[in-house]
Amino acid sequence: MAYPWVKAFHIIAVIAWMAGMLYLPRLFVYHCAAEKGSVQSETFKVMERRLLRGIINPAMIATWILGLWLAWNGPDSHYGWFAAPWLHAKLALVLLLSAMHGLFARWMKAFGRDENRHSARFYRIINEVPTILMIGIVLLVVLKP
């Protein structure tokens, strides 16, 4: 009975995580154009920090906890979905997404110290990485190849 509820909350957490992962680098793009020390720059710092701490971090934690519970309690074997090769590939992509999350946190801290070293173009390109990872993850979950 708990499985569908946990699955629903896992999906909600994933949506929140992805929304933040797609929005934060977009904020970085605009932050690049703001003058260091300006009101605009300081506003971006607050927005980025609140987004990361208030939405992205909790959503990632919930995604991992709920997702691991779902994988352990899946129907494939005594070990849930953990015996399924598609899950191994999915977990690899989720680990990459988590690594991107870590990079975003590092870049946010650099912006906070006015030490950003990347261009707006860099952040526009990097903004596509979570989307590509998400596509791979969704295809693996739905198709279970």
C-alpha positions in Angstrom: 0.0 0.0 0.0 2.9 2.4 0.7 4.6 1.8 -2.6 2.3 4.1 -4.8 2.5 6.9 -2.1 6.2 6.7 -1.9 6.4 6.7 -5.7 4.1 9.8 -6.0 6.3 11.7 -3.5 9.4 10.6 -5.3 8.0 12.0 -8.5 7.1 15.2 -6.8 10.7 15.5 -5.3 12.2 14.8 -8.7 10.1 17.5 -10.3 11.2 20.0 -7.7 14.8 19.0 -8.0 14.8 19.3 -11.8 13.0 22.6 -11.7 15.8 24.0 -9.5 18.5 22.3 -11.5 17.2 24.0 -14.6 16.6 27.4 -13.0 19.8 27.9 -11.0 22.2 27.9 -14.0 19.8 30.4 -15.7 20.2 32.7 -12.7 24.0 32.3 -13.1 23.6 33.5 -16.7 21.9 36.7 -15.6 24.2 37.0 -12.6 27.2 37.2 -14.9 25.8 40.4 -16.4 25.4 42.1 -13.0 28.1 44.4 -11.7 29.9 43.0 -8.7 28.6 44.6 -5.5 25.5 46.0 -7.2 22.1 45.7 -5.8 21.2 43.4 -8.7 24.2 41.1 -8.0 23.3 40.9 -4.3 19.7 40.1 -5.2 20.9 37.2 -7.4 23.1 35.9 -4.5 20.0 35.8 -2.3 17.9 34.1 -5.0 20.5 31.5 -5.7 21.1 30.7 -2.1 17.4 30.4 -1.3 16.8 28.3 -4.4 19.7 25.9 -3.5 19.0 25.6 0.2 15.3 25.9 0.2 14.3 23.8 -2.8 17.1 22.0 -4.6 18.9 20.5 -1.6 15.8 19.2 0.1 14.4 17.9 -3.2 17.6 16.0 -4.0 17.7 14.4 -0.5 14.0 13.4 -0.8 14.6 12.0 -4.3 17.5 9.9 -3.2 15.8 8.5 0.0 12.4 7.8 -1.7 14.1 6.4 -4.8 16.3 4.0 -2.9 13.2 2.9 -0.9 11.4 2.3 -4.2 14.4 0.4 -5.7 14.7 -1.8 -2.6 11.0 -2.6 -2.5 10.5 -3.1 -6.3 9.0 -6.3 -7.6 11.9 -7.9 -9.5 13.6 -10.0 -6.9 14.4 -10.4 -3.2 16.5 -7.2 -3.6 13.8 -5.2 -5.4 15.0 -3.5 -8.6 18.7 -3.7 -7.6 19.2 -6.8 -9.7 17.9 -4.9 -12.8 20.6 -3.6 -15.2 18.5 -0.6 -16.2 18.6 0.5 -12.5 22.4 0.4 -12.5 22.4 2.7 -15.5 19.8 5.0 -14.0 21.7 5.3 -10.7 24.9 6.2 -12.7 22.9 9.1 -14.4 21.5 10.1 -11.0 25.0 10.2 -9.6 26.0 12.4 -12.5 23.0 14.7 -11.8 24.1 14.8 -8.1 27.6 15.7 -9.2 26.1 18.6 -11.3 24.2 19.6 -8.2 27.5 19.8 -6.3 29.1 21.9 -9.1 26.2 24.3 -9.0 26.6 24.7 -5.2 30.3 25.4 -5.8 29.6 28.0 -8.5 26.9 29.6 -6.3 29.5 30.0 -3.5 32.0 31.5 -6.0 29.3 34.0 -7.0 28.7 34.7 -3.3 32.4 35.7 -3.0 32.3 37.6 -6.2 34.8 35.1 -7.7 32.9 33.7 -10.6 35.3 32.5 -13.3 32.8 31.4 -16.0 31.0 33.3 -18.8 27.3 33.5 -19.4 27.8 31.3 -22.4 29.4 28.6 -20.2 26.3 28.6 -18.0 23.9 28.6 -21.0 25.7 25.4 -22.2 25.9 23.8 -18.8 22.2 24.5 -18.3 21.5 21.7 -20.9 23.4 19.0 -18.9 20.6 18.3 -16.4 18.1 18.1 -19.2 20.1 15.5 -21.0 20.6 13.5 -17.8 16.9 13.7 -17.1 16.0 12.4 -20.5 18.2 9.4 -20.0 16.8 8.7 -16.5 13.2 8.9 -17.7 13.8 6.7 -20.7 15.5 4.1 -18.4 12.7 4.1 -15.9 9.9 4.0 -18.4 11.4 1.5 -20.9 13.4 -0.6 -18.5 15.6 -1.9 -21.3 
